[in-house]
Each structure stands twice: as C-alpha cells, then as structure tokens.
Amino acid sequence: MVAHDSSRRLATVTVPAPDLRPKPFLRHASGDARGFWARGERWVAHRGVTVELVADRSAGGDRFGVSADVARDVARRALLPSGTARAPRVQFYGGFSFRSDHEAAGVWADFPDGLFQLPAVELEGDGSGDAWLRVRALVDADAGDEIFQRLRTEAESLRAELASRADFEGSSDRVPGRATATERAIWEAAVDASLGAIRSGSISKAVLARTMDVELEGRVDPVDVVAQLWEVNRGSHVFLFEPAPGSAIVGAAPETVATLRDGVFHATAVAGSIRRGETPREQAELAARLLASNKDRAEQRIALDDMVARLETVAHQIRTDPQPHVLTLARIQHLETEIRASVPAGVGVLDLVRLLHPTAAVCGLPRDAAMAFLEREEPFERGWYAGPVGWFDAEGNGVFAPALRTGVSTGSGWRLFAGAGIVEGSVPALEWEETGIKFEPMLDALRGAGAELDMVTAQDAEIAGRDT
C-alpha cells in the first residue's frame, strides 16, 4: 500500500450536528471525493481525503494485510489536545476488486486492486436524529492546541453553512437515456456452459454475471442515486464510493462478507432467489415456495458450508441458524443464514476478508476452478463488482459487503451488474429472469434520480448504431 507522510500527525475534532443529514452534506461535496455507507437507520457520509491507501501489487504486498498496519500507525501517531488520553476513531472507507489481478482501466480506471480513504470530513448519524460532524487534518508533529481550535472553527462553520441551506435538490429536469442489456442468447449459452462444467465435475457452482449499459444524455448525480437506493432498501447495505470526482460505484448488497466488532464476527450466507410479489399474500406464497425449493436450498447450503469451513481455520464457537430463513427485500427474496463466531485477538476484519473472499455466493465452488471459469465465460471486466467494499478501523473492526446490485458511473454513463448462482437444476430462462429482477434496484434508483430510460436489446442497439 502507498500511505501517508509518517512525519505528520492526525488531528481530529468532532462536534454535534443534529440538524444535518447525509444528502445535502454529500451534494455540498460535489467535485470532491465522497462516500456513503448505511444499513437501516445507521449511516455515515464523508468527503475529502486525509490519507489514501492504494494497493500496490508491484511491491509484492498483500492487498488485505498492509493496509491494516498503516491504519494502526496513523491512529498511533494521532495528535491529542492537552488533557486528552484517548485517540479518536480512525475509519478507512473503500474496497477491493473482485480479482486480485484486476487492472484499473475503462469504467474502472479510478478503482485499483484496493483503495481506501481516510476522509477529511465525516458526518455520522442514526434514526434517533443525532448526528456528529468530524473534521480532521494531517499537521506538523509539533503542532499545539491551536490546531484544534482551527479545526473546531472549520467544523462549526461547515455545520452552520449546511444547516442554513436548502436540501440541494438540484435540477428537476428529466434526463433521457437508454439501457442496453446483455444479449439473451449469449447469456443463456454461458449458463449452458456452466451446467456443462457442473456435469463434468470441474465445478459444482458458478455465479455468472451479466451487464446492462445505461447511456444518458446528461449527468445524474450518484448522490441522488444512492439516496433513492437507501430509501427503499433499508434491509440492505447501501453504499456510494466516489474516490475521484465523476467516478462512482453505487449499490445495495443484501449480505455481508465479514463484520467484526471487538472479537465478535458476524456474516450472512445469502443465496437462492425468488421475486417478492405484489401483495402480502403473494409474498408469503413465494417465500414458502423458495423455502421448499431443493435447488435453492442446495445453492444456499453451498455458500454457508464454504464460509463455515473457511472460518474454522481461525475462529471458534461458530454458530449458525439451524435452518435458513427468507430475507425479503424491495424487489426480491433470498434464503439467508446468520453466522456468528468468536475471533482471537490479533485477527482483524481484513484478515477475515482475505480468508472469505470470494465467497461461494459471488463466485462459485471450487473457488479457483470457478474463478477460472468466470474469466473465460464473462465477456467483461468485473472490476469491483462482487468485490468486498466497506470500512475498517485501526483496532481491526469493520464491515464489508460484496458490491452487489451495483452500478459504476463515469460521467453520464453507467454500467450495471447482476449475477445468478448456477447449480445443478438451474434453468437458463429462469436465471435470465432472476438477473433481470436484480437489475431493478439500480434501475429504479436511476429513474428516481431523474433518468428516463428506454429499454433496448443489444441487437436493437447494434442496429441503431449502424443507422446513425
């Protein structure tokens, strides 16, 4: 990892900001690095960069390991006001690519193998209405208490400015565009190839993804997109990471790869899918059908067993639900099993991410054979899609979710991703429908943010291109 100037120290000031909310905060940060992470009513928004950690494969380093060392060093060297004994929390936000040999290019040009940012400003809150504004800076090692007064003045000034302004709703103009999905015949041929590999015994599962490209005549703000996602997907891990202005990844993941807090591990094994239904009765009937599906139960069990087997190498007191339950989201329902464990001191969340990623729920099994199969069959670069995104702190705590129900934006264009687990018994037409449902959260969010989309097939787009 490329890190900070170790000759400087980190100074932080936190002030109460109950009158601030994430959307206007992030809109105010337009043109800067930005991020948003939420689950339910708990959220954090951030802007600017104080320290940046970038994966550097050329140095032969471990992209999951060295970053934790740097975070501990930043926290250890924190500058504290006179009379203060405890350093403030230091959280780095970002993520990793799906594959370790990822090349940052194309739509992923600003997303290397691994990238984490310690923000200059954070706003954190929850459903109670409380919020806290945190401002930090790297300063000379011999700086005095006056630096904290300067940061406090800066924080109060920003809080007052944001509180006095409207919600930065922006333009109400609609933005025309079109969404072009993967050609169905190509997708179903890839599913058939997956089933052939399963029958031959080379793999037992492959999580095959496809893309949808959205071209707009103008720009839609990723902040509006993530705000729409959060509004209707409170049961998911909703995220926005915009490491450079104009390059953003947005998504709403239904599961976690790893959550670690003070030695207690938690994750969810999620697999198997069915649509939600239009009424409570239909929803319940579909949930019962999902629970009764041998194919979906087997797919979910593969994901669960693989995570538990990997955890057994480092964790103890591993506990799982005796039976999966149905996770109901805005558009889709899944089978889910909770996993909890105790982790020994010295094992941090990044160690667990290294161990668990990629899970069988986003890749397949056996892991190496499934990765090789996907590299052959998927005609696009996954980049950060299905890679672990989230945050970690200097104590090794953190939360990481796979980047699912995801879109990456470069200006006015968006590329959306959706995948389906292919196992014995999968039907290509049904897997096409499942991935179509999984595109809907991002499509709905884009529409809610102002996009007016015409849905076209790849063949239609090719014909239109020849006619222009």
Residue, then its C-alpha position, 0 to 999 in steps of 0.5 A: m500500500v502507498a500511505h501517508d507522510s509518517s512525519r505528520r500527525l492526525a488531528t481530529v475534532t468532532v462536534p454535534a450536528p443534529d440538524l444535518r443529514p447525509k444528502p445535502f452534506l454529500r451534494h455540498a461535496s460535489g467535485d470532491a471525493r465522497g462516500f456513503w455507507a448505511r444499513g437501516e437507520r445507521w449511516v455515515a457520509h464523508r468527503g475529502v481525503t486525509v490519507e489514501l491507501v492504494a494497493d500496490r501489487s508491484a511491491g509484492g504486498d498483500r492487498f488485505g494485510v498492509s493496509a491494516d498496519v498503516a491504519r494502526d500507525v496513523a491512529r498511533r501517531a494521532l495528535l491529542p489536545s492537552g488533557t486528552a488520553r484517548a485517540p479518536r476513531v480512525q475509519f478507512y472507507g473503500g474496497f477491493s476488486f473482485r480479482s486480485d489481478h484486476e487492472a484499473a482501466g475503462v469504467w474502472a480506471d479510478f478503482p485499483d486492486g484496493l483503495f481506501q480513504l481516510p476522509a477529511v470530513e465525516l458526518e455520522g448519524d442514526g434514526s434517533g436524529d443525532a448526528w456528529l460532524r468530524v473534521r480532521a487534518l494531517v499537521d506538523a508533529d509539533a503542532g499545539d492546541e491551536i490546531f484544534q481550535r482551527l479545526r473546531t472553527e472549520a467544523e462549526s462553520l461547515r455545520a452552520e453553512l449546511a444547516s442554513r441551506a436548502d436540501f440541494e435538490g438540484s435540477s428537476d429536469r428529466v434526463p433521457g437515456r437508454a439501457t442496453a442489456t446483455e444479449r439473451a442468447i449469449w447469456e443463456a449459452a454461458v449458463d449452458a456452459s456452466l451446467g456443462a462444467i457442473r456435469s463434468g465435475s470441474i465445478s459444482k457452482a458458478v455465479l455468472a454475471r451479466t451487464m446492462d449499459v445505461e447511456l444518458e444524455g446528461r449527468v445524474d448525480p450518484v448522490d441522488v442515486v444512492a439516496q433513492l437506493w437507501e430509501v427503499n432498501r433499508g434491509s440492505h447495505v447501501f453504499l456510494f464510493e466516489p474516490a475521484p470526482g465523476s467516478a462512482i460505484v453505487g449499490a445495495a448488497p443484501e449480505t455481508v462478507a465479514t463484520l467484526r466488532d471487538g472479537v465478535f464476527h458476524a456474516t450472512a450466507v445469502a443465496g437462492s432467489i425468488r421475486r417478492g410479489e405484489t401483495p402480502r399474500e403473494q409474498a408469503e406464497l413465494a417465500a414458502r415456495l423458495l423455502a421448499s425449493n431443493k435447488d435453492r436450498a442446495e445453492q444456499r447450503i453451498a455458500l454457508d458450508d464454504m464460509v463455515a469451513r473457511l472460518e474454522t481455520v481461525a475462529h471458534q464457537i461458530r454458530t449458525d441458524p439451524q435452518p435458513h430463513v427468507l430475507t425479503l427485500a424491495r424487489i426480491q427474496h433470498l434464503e439467508t443464514e446468520i453466522r456468528a463466531s468468536v475471533p482471537a485477538g490479533v485477527g482483524v476484519l481484513d484478515l477475515v476478508r482475505l480468508l472469505h473472499p470470494t465467497a461461494a455466493v459471488c463466485g462459485l465452488p471450487r473457488d479457483a476452478a470457478m474463478a477460472f471459469l468466470e474469466r473465460e465465460e464473462p465477456f467483461e471486466r468485473g472490476w469491483y463488482a462482487g468485490p468486498v467494499g466497506w470500512f475498517d478501523a485501526e483496532g481491526n473492526g469493520v464491515f464489508a459487503p460484496a458490491l452487489r446490485t451495483g452500478v459504476s458511473t463515469g460521467s453520464g454513463w453507467r454500467l450495471f451488474a447482476g449475477a445468478g448462482i448456477v447449480e445443478g437444476s438451474v434453468p437458463a430462462l429462469e436465471w435470465e429472469e432472476t438477473g433481470i429482477k436484480f437489475e431493478p434496484m439500480l434501475d429504479a434508483l436511476r429513474g428516481a434520480g431523474a433518468e428516463l430510460d428506454m429499454v433496448t436489446a443489444q441487437d436493437a442497439e447494434i442496429a441503431g448504431r449502424d443507422t446513425 
